[in-house]
Amino acid sequence: MNVLEMRGISKTFGEVAALHHVNFHVGSNEIVGLLGDNGAGKSTLVKIITGYHAPDYGGEIWWQGQKLGHLSVARAHDLGIEVVYQERALADKQSLWRNIFMGRELTRGLGLLDVRRMRSETLKLMHSTMGFTSSAITPESTVKTFSGGERQGVAITRALYFKAELVILDEPTMGLSLSETKKALDFVEGIKRAGKAAIFIDHNIFHVYPVVDRIVVLDRGTVAGQFTKNELTLQELTDRLYLVARTGNLEA
Amino acid sequence: MTFAEALRPLSRSKRGSPASRFLRTYALQLGIVAVALVVWGLFLLGSPRTFLSGDIYVAFMSTTPFFAIVAIPLTLVVITGEIDLSFPSIMAFGMTGYDLVFVATGNIWLGFFTCLAFGLLAGLLNGYIVVRIGVPSLVTTIGTQFLLRGAVMIITNGQGLGMTEVQPTTLHSILVGRAFGFVPTQFFWTVGTGFLVWFFLNRHRYGAHVYLTGDNIESARLMGVDVGGTKILTFAVVGVAAAFAGFVVSAEVLFFWPTLGEGYMLNTLASVFLGGTSVFGGTGTIFGTFVASFIIGAINAGIVAAGLTGFWTSFIYGLIIVASVSIQTVLSRRLT
């Protein structure tokens, strides 16, 4: 069964059609790469999935086999749709554990923080998911001292910890160095191992290709094509993307 | 070698040994304690006769609470990245509530709670204008500072109110009595305020949201923190605290002056910033503000006792604010 299925999704802003009859789905435990140039409609699609925008009349959104009436941001959160934003989703001057539990602090009732449990959960996550083995990083370390890859790991770990069913990664490798990118990609594989689904949005197909199961190419508001990885080598994919950019068609 | 260069070696190991990590975590708290000891040492050397007797310390415990009780919750506002300059007027505005009720009913307790309610209202007004209308807090609270002072003057017609009726009451001995015959009870209220605010800041979800709101408001919002509600509540807390402090001052001197609060602006703000709370939001400690309040409180007496004129106090407050904010800015660049 598909985790998410979207049928006939259109979105018009005034005169501009950002999306036109898009069909899109994410299978269970599937990592879908969403590729497309600037203005292809990637971010509009994501904002519909997270409940930020409502699709135009006639579009349907199905979640785990059930049709959703209205999808709000709060509803999307409750369903387990988590977006890993870039850098801006962390509070730099706060400790690691405060960042992991940002906005969803563990309490013992009456809003009293269960600091000890948040610290120990963070310590557990550091070893099991984040792969922080250095003794120099503790749950009390402030996030400001972390590298870009580590920060991305914190954001992804946070999403997974809160029982995300579908993790949306919005250009997670942007601005990262080579080794940091590798680390961020490892986390995407961690999502797969954890049995969850993900949508991986990026410009860079060399980052997307190795970690995804299926690639969907958006172009000017429509789905220009999609491939499972075993249908296409990286070289063929690259050639076709150039073709799309020039002609709007995936096949010559 | 500049000051910044002198600090550079500190930043070399970003994630050093547990000892250096401890130093870095508590750098601001240790710093303020060091400052307190240095200032104290200078005063002891400068005028040993004054500073070796107990009287001066009783005086500190009596007068420092007047602004420390506001400075402690004001720390929360500064951590959220905002500022409140209207608290001196709120001190008088709250007492105007007491004035109205006392004149009408003669009931001191009812007057006391009306005073707190007026403070709450004033704080909510600040919060509402900042959060819901979206006016920067610096501008908002300059406006409400005049607005509330004006309201006080109109309502009281510029007339003060004698408070001798309060003196024999339990309320008086609870708030400004003398425990064991010599310890001013307002000192215990300051310690209590400090502990209560510390608890909510560090051990309650509200405080976690205060830090997150001031650190990165955008990400806090994305993660579902009610940043607007957090700010409004914080302004409201300062409003109540300012009205409470206004009552404490008036009960101590047994008179309500409509100009009440004027003259507390500088030392209150100085306490918050000297205490290590960053103007940029996201960091700050209650412990720092508490210790800094007493440093500020001691300076006035210390300067006079050291034989300088009172004209020096303003200069030295200013020096302390400018120097502490500069040092913090340099430290936060170097230590992280």
Interface residues (C-beta under 8 A of the other chain):
Chain A: H77 V83 Y85 R88 A89 L90 A91 D92 K93 Q94 R98 F101 M102 G103 R104 E105 T107 G111 L112 L113 V115 S134 A136 I137 T138 E140 S141 T142 K144 T145
Chain B: K14 R15 G16 R21 T25 N202 R203 H204 R205 Y206 G207 A208 H209 Y211 L212 D215 N216 E218 S219 A220 L222 M223 G224 V225 G282 T283 T336
